[in-house]
Amino acid sequence: MAPTGNNVFAQAFYTLLIYFLIDSVYCSTEFDYDFVTCGSALKIMNTANNARLHSHDVKYGSGSGQQSVTGVDSSDDHNSYWQVNAKTGAICTRGNPIKCGQTVRLTHVATKRNLHSHHFQSPLSRNLEVSAFGENGDGDEGDNWVVICSSKYWSRNDKIRFKHVTTEHYLHMSGDTYGRPIHGQREVSAFPNVHDLNYWQAAEGIYIKPTEAKSRISARDEDDEDEEEDDDDSGNRNRRENDIPHDEF
């Protein structure tokens, strides 16, 4: 029987992942890096529920009808990888650390749709719905999230929050769980207030190294903000980095 599209993707992804893991044996001893960087593909864990942000090609039966976003307890599901990209209409330099307060898009690796929110009501908790939206990484302003953290950069070791730019709500996991067809998966929603249930942490993933290994902070770190401002002014550049990354440590 011929492999399905999902199986082909999974095989290709894990082939790359094995290559990166082998490569990391040589790289990690030479260079250690603590930060989440532009272009990295990672799992994002809700620290209160110990569940990872997840999506799949299953639509909500109410609300927007867009692709659903949930939380799963399993740490080895390939549908839980998200790639860190610049906000809509902007670019970020591949390998640059993400700053606290920077606006990003999180693109679901398997379906190429962006983590999204809007004013539809979530099915279980009646907070705001969180979905996956767009095609091939192209979406809209509802895909933008601010990384809220306490130091200068998004550290892989720190608890952080994601604040939705349009609604000013926080990415949240209440613990409510679904029945069929996604039995046991947890509802992900957007919540109006700071809460222990909207803390997240970087987990497993493929983390892109900065271009210059001699420095823990890329020399081009400040360029991303300038490029984003230029994009906002011109409105005519929409370069993205939606490819699966090619480096890991």
C-alpha atoms as one frame of an Amber mdcrd trajectory, in Angstrom:
protein
   0.000   0.000   0.000   1.360   3.406  -0.943   2.289   5.651   1.996  -0.082
   8.489   2.852   0.944  12.137   2.747   1.241  12.220   6.527   3.454   9.111
   6.538   5.711  10.561   3.837   6.069  13.765   5.836   6.774  11.859   9.047
   9.434   9.707   7.393  11.157  12.735   5.850  10.985  14.719   9.073  12.419
  11.953  11.238  15.158  11.237   8.704  16.214  14.857   9.032  15.851  14.695
  12.796  18.154  11.655  13.031  20.721  13.477  10.912  20.539  16.531  13.168
  20.881  14.424  16.311  23.964  12.686  14.929  25.414  16.042  13.933  24.714
  17.437  17.409  27.062  14.873  18.993  29.929  16.763  17.383  28.546  20.278
  17.688  27.212  20.375  21.247  30.626  19.848  22.827  32.063  22.772  20.883
  29.244  25.265  21.272  26.359  25.536  23.687  23.487  27.974  23.169  20.661
  28.720  25.560  18.188  30.624  23.401  15.330  29.947  21.020  16.292  31.319
  17.618  14.564  32.394  14.413  13.887  29.371  12.201  14.048  26.818  15.016
  11.389  24.067  15.010  10.419  23.042  18.516   7.765  21.681  20.813   6.271
  24.115  23.313   5.136  22.708  26.644   2.524  24.129  28.969   4.268  23.904
  32.334   1.114  23.566  34.463  -0.323  20.643  32.469   2.945  19.153  31.211
   1.319  19.003  27.757   2.669  20.128  24.395   1.066  22.558  21.947  -0.326
  20.469  19.112  -2.311  20.695  15.899  -3.541  18.386  13.143  -5.846  18.583
  10.141  -9.023  18.358  12.228 -11.380  21.331  12.052 -13.390  22.799  14.908
 -17.041  21.766  14.715 -18.111  25.202  15.976 -16.707  28.714  16.136 -14.424
  29.543  13.217 -14.367  26.040  11.737 -10.605  26.446  11.289  -7.949  23.831
  12.069  -8.009  22.953  15.751  -5.128  23.507  18.183  -4.917  21.303  21.263
  -2.515  20.056  23.918  -1.193  16.487  24.053   0.556  14.650  26.875   2.802
  12.658  24.553   6.308  13.998  23.962   6.910  12.061  20.716   4.070  13.233
  18.445   5.438  14.829  15.246   2.331  17.048  15.011   3.623  19.091  17.958
   6.470  20.866  16.115   6.209  24.627  15.531   8.662  26.778  13.606   9.532
  30.233  14.946   9.187  32.899  12.252   8.962  36.675  12.134   5.625  38.424
  12.542   3.334  38.770   9.530   4.931  40.907   6.819   8.398  40.852   8.390
  11.558  38.769   8.348  13.968  37.629  11.019  17.536  36.508  10.536  17.810
  32.726  10.689  19.670  31.741  13.845  19.199  35.034  15.683  17.936  34.724
  19.273  14.324  35.777  19.840  14.110  38.796  22.132  11.732  39.099  25.040
   9.013  41.423  23.746   9.556  40.413  20.105   6.518  39.578  17.962   6.644
  36.202  16.208   4.569  33.741  14.200   4.524  30.089  15.199   4.014  27.967
  12.080   2.830  24.387  12.486   5.478  22.312  10.701   3.184  19.510   9.484
   0.364  21.654   8.033   2.130  25.014   7.419  -0.638  26.919   9.228   0.067
  29.600  11.830  -0.955  29.675  15.480  -3.896  32.088  15.419  -6.560  33.654
  17.594  -9.606  35.887  17.145 -12.890  36.698  18.872 -14.615  33.340  18.336
 -15.418  31.509  21.556 -13.444  28.388  22.462 -15.550  25.193  22.625 -15.021
  24.088  26.242 -13.800  26.901  28.482 -15.582  29.718  26.609 -12.367  31.719
  26.429 -11.205  32.890  22.995 -10.590  30.222  20.387  -7.046  29.388  19.270
  -6.728  27.819  15.828  -4.208  27.155  13.068  -4.782  29.452  10.113  -3.444
  30.278   6.654  -1.850  28.336   3.831   1.874  27.616   3.449   2.672  30.081
   6.215   0.616  32.921   4.720  -1.969  34.219   7.180  -2.896  37.578   8.648
  -2.390  39.840  11.676  -4.206  37.332  13.888  -1.103  35.126  13.676   1.114
  37.495  15.693   2.171  36.727  19.277   4.484  38.653  21.595   7.018  36.581
  23.530   6.736  37.670  27.176   9.775  36.783  29.268  11.852  38.348  32.016
  15.346  38.592  30.544  16.696  39.887  27.229  16.124  36.748  25.147  13.755
  33.780  25.035  15.734  31.197  26.994  15.112  27.508  26.426  15.151  27.062
  30.209  12.689  29.784  31.240   8.929  29.838  31.588   7.400  32.384  29.201
   4.035  33.603  27.952   2.664  34.354  24.491   0.418  37.424  24.260  -1.808
  37.714  21.199  -1.297  41.087  19.546  -4.846  41.658  18.268  -6.907  40.458
  21.248  -4.276  41.042  23.984  -5.120  37.603  25.419  -2.582  35.001  26.543
  -2.058  31.530  25.075  -3.624  29.290  27.710  -4.335  25.661  28.593  -7.064
  25.239  31.179  -6.942  21.442  31.434 -10.368  20.880  29.850 -10.247  17.785
  27.611 -12.102  16.828  24.432 -14.144  13.754  23.598 -14.246  12.226  20.122
 -12.655  12.546  17.601  -9.714  13.886  19.634 -10.425  12.129  22.911  -8.147
  13.145  25.773  -6.519  16.082  24.007  -6.614  19.324  25.982  -8.256  22.552
  24.945  -5.923  25.426  24.098  -7.504  28.865  24.274  -6.657  32.533  24.766
  -7.240  33.944  28.257  -7.554  37.640  29.165  -5.316  37.620  32.242  -1.900
  36.501  33.397  -2.293  33.067  35.014  -0.181  30.045  35.973  -1.999  28.109
  33.221  -0.516  30.343  30.507   3.139  29.587  31.218   5.039  27.753  28.462
   8.550  26.412  27.997  10.629  25.352  24.990  10.936  21.561  24.834  12.229
  19.094  22.240  13.239  20.549  18.912  15.692  21.456  16.203  17.390  24.666
  17.288  19.192  26.766  14.695  22.648  28.018  15.610  23.636  31.651  15.130
  25.796  32.259  12.057  28.842  33.211  14.127  29.623  30.443  16.622  32.329
  32.562  18.235  29.656  34.711  19.934  26.731  33.590  22.109  24.716  36.439
  20.629  24.672  36.899  16.868  26.396  40.039  15.659  23.314  40.762  13.548
  20.947  40.612  16.526  19.777  44.212  16.226  19.052  43.897  12.484  15.780
  42.010  12.921  13.959  44.915  14.551  15.126  47.278  11.821  13.921  44.872
   9.125  10.545  44.484  10.814  10.090  48.241  11.002  11.000  48.585   7.327
   8.476  45.910   6.415   5.748  47.659   8.398   6.478  50.921   6.590   6.695
  49.541   3.067   4.024  46.880   3.361   5.346  45.159   0.272   7.806  42.598
   1.627   6.623  39.291   2.985   9.651  37.032   3.002   9.354  33.987   5.213
  11.460  31.121   6.411   9.075  28.179   6.387  11.537  25.429   5.467  12.454
  22.782   7.989  15.715  23.982   9.576  19.055  22.452   8.599  21.116  22.805
  11.788  20.720  21.649  15.355  22.675  21.508  18.556
